[in-house]
Amino acid sequence: MSRGRAMAALPPPRSTWDAINPLRLLGELSETRYWMYLLLLPSALLITAIVLFPTVYGFQLSFTEMRLNRPAGNGAFVGLKHYQRMLADPIFWLSLRNTAVWVTFSIVIEFVVGLVAALALNRNLPGGKILAVLILVPYFLPNVVAGNMWALMLDSRVGVINDILVRIGLLHEYKAWFADPNTAMATAIFVEAWHSFPFFTLLIMAGLKGIPADLYKAADIDGAGAFAQLRLITLPMLRTIIAAAVILRVIGLVNSPDLLLILTQGGPGRSTQVLSLYAFQNAYSDFNFGYAGALSVVMFVLLMLFAWAYIRLSKVNQD
Amino acid sequence: MATLSIKGVRKSFGAVEVLKTIDIELEDGGFLVLLGPSGCGKSTLLSIIAGLEPSSGGDVIIGERNVNDVHPKDRNIAMVFQSYALYPTMPVRRNIGFGLEMRKVPAAERDAAVQRAAELLQIEHLLDRKPGQLSGGQRQRVAMGRAIVRDPDLFLFDEPLSNLDAKLRVEMRTEIKRLHDRLGTSIVYVTHDQIEAMTLGTKVAVMKGGVIQQIADPQTIYEKPANMFVAGFIGSPTMNFLSGTLERSGGTIVLRHGEALLALPGLEQDVGAHIGKSVVAGIRPETFHPGEGQGTLTGTVDVVEPTGPDTMVILSIGGQLLTARLGSRDRPKLGDTMTLAVDTAAINLFDPDTGDRI
């Protein structure tokens, strides 16, 4: 109704030029409901070009034979061949299990350390601002830099960490942390957690600023101690932010093989082989893009399922 | 129920002293209103009473107990916040019973207490909703429910009506007064609204700059303000201040303001020492009446503001503007010369140098 009135309120064209003046026509269009679609068009085109097309192409690839080192038969539709191979591939299952371990432990450690850091920084203690910047520094480092830095610090011959641990008596001799299947994954998770916990700190700190101080005063008077306040006020109030942070980090951890590529390359043996790394190696070592595509599709579906289940379980939409 | 004694309480934030030696005594079952403009220290004082803020000196005694080093939860107080401070993720039932839950009161006993409080405040139907689903007035009731459910020694209210619209504010004000009459628990109530202070308090402490300017019952505060700040802060429209010189004329004390003379028969204050000196006469707008009287003032009508029940007439007397609250049918014309009688017994004289009541 009101839109109809708005259109009717526009003055009629004063001349022939006025009738075809693009600015005038644009003005008229802006009063209609089609304007919304016109405004959405640039972003829709961009999303189609950089998100939708690669995704659809990845799906298509997973049903296609595409081995760059064996050009014969490339591009042929092979149906579910790659998926059938995957089911029988022990490395896929091992990678899946390792991915679960890698993601779960990294997320838990990053969240807990990030939360504690955010709670500490939120107390506005002297020097808090400098500490906040220092805590965020690891997250500003590119994965490649952080990975190589830690690889050097943990090096079995010249690593400073080994030196310190030997000096304080925790180790008898220098240890090759990434060469031992028993310690490689745990060490990689430690490096990953060190690198990414500031992401949780940053988001949780932003969330904490939004919790009214009066709630804690009321809780003080009601007799809730620090732990009860954390459990019953802080964490429920941060639920949405935590859910968003966890989903973003899980996506990052599942999809990015770079840190493990630098630290272990999936080894020793296959003790740190994860799905993203396996897909990467299939594509760029074996040049088997069809199989790598199928692995990526599985990761995509698993992530979608995880995000859906997590949002439901965390009851983000309930408040 | 308990008495409250505040003895020499001080508070500084660094070099800034926000409370300067506060002394207050509140009787058992009394209703103390801390009234003052923003930044006067009233909320800080309330936080000190609650234990949410440490004082820099002095004692807070609730009942017979000095609570200086007692945690807020152990002071047996309940507080209603301006923001209501309801826990957004908990339903109303749990919000109200949270204090009892934290004190490990058995669930059945807790539920019964929540039910009683909900019935008293007529919010039984809201118990399963979350705060986000409630209106401002309903949230206010829940906040009060959370306070009364614990049967505390002392209620603390921190500007509880400030976030409500005007109509609801009046309703909730009545509700709070009724609640106080029914429960009889001592209350400390912070507000910057003088109407709330006058209607609710049995005792009003007017504060400014961290100092109590006057502490008395509302009528005394209104009729005999201790200084010009209190006089100007209480009352709407505010008290008129007419400066002049005190003279004695044939046995009657007279205030001379330029050409105008205002006889002051029946003045309650002893002003003998101020004859021949400058003073400020505080005249409430409602003490003016049209016509002649023992003390009269004549001036030119500058502005006429009908408000419905009253007409506010602003008169220019010797260059100074005075507001008179007249009847709704008194509608003088602009520029008219008007003579008003003043109830001189209600006039307060202040020392212009100190601002204190003579």
Interface residues (C-beta under 8 A of the other chain):
Chain A: P212 D214 L215 K217 A218 A219 D220 I221 D222 G223 A224 A228 L232 I233 P236 M237 R239 D319
Chain B: S47 A50 G51 L52 H71 P72 K73 I77 A78 M79 F81 Q82 S83 A85 Y87 P88 T89 M90 F98 G99 M102 R103 K130 G132 R146
